[in-house]
Structures are given as C-alpha cells and as structure tokens.
Amino acid sequence: MTDEKICVSECSCVKTKHRDKSEYDKLINRLNRIEGQVRGIKSMVEKDAYCTDILVQVSAVTAALNSFNKELLANHIRTCVTNDILSGKKETVDELVDVLYRLMR
C-alpha cells in the first residue's frame, strides 16, 4: 500500500497507489453500480420520463457518489496518509486538509 511517484516528463509527476484486491473490487463495484444508474437516467431522458422521477434518480446517483467518496477517503487516510506521516512526510496533512476543503464545498 505504498504511494509511488511516476515522472511522465521533466516537469510533472503523477502519484499512483497500489490497492489490494479487496479495496480495488469494492471501489470498482461501486463505480459499476453508479455507471448503471447514470445509464438508467440517460434512458429515462431518452424515453421522456417525468422530471421528478429523473430528479429522484439523480439524487440517488449523487448519494452513491458521496458514498464512494467516503469509502475512498477512509482508505486514503488509513493507508496513504498514515504511511506518509509515519515516514515523516507531514505535508500530507496539508494535502488532506486541502482535499477536505474541496470536498465540502
């Protein structure tokens, strides 16, 4: 569960994270369900479904995305943030605070 930096050019580095199979499967399953919900909403629009019915489904997708974010954030804190703090990379706390501010808009 280590973060790796992969340099793709002289001026930009991209962080990556290896996820264990369990974490990967949970996240992908959630995203697959959300993708299906979004396709369902598209189908409703194509079939001229009533506005409030579509809005209810959009609300369900929003809740599912929020749930995904919570799961991903919890995993991030348990692994990436914890590992960085233990190895002395305290700037990770500032990065986490910044992400939390963006998530709470």
C-alpha positions, 0 to 999 in steps of 0.5 A: 500500500505504498504511494509511488511517484511516476515522472511522465516528463521533466516537469510533472509527476503523477502519484499512483497507489497500489490497492489490494484486491479487496479495496480495488473490487469494492471501489470498482463495484461501486463505480459499476453500480453508479455507471448503471444508474447514470445509464438508467437516467440517460434512458429515462431522458431518452424515453421522456420520463417525468422530471421528478422521477429523473430528479429522484434518480439523480439524487440517488446517483449523487448519494452513491457518489458521496458514498464512494467518496467516503469509502475512498477517503477512509482508505486514503487516510488509513493507508496513504496518509498514515504511511506518509506521516509515519515516514515523516512526510507531514505535508500530507496533512496539508494535502488532506486538509486541502482535499477536505476543503474541496470536498465540502464545498 
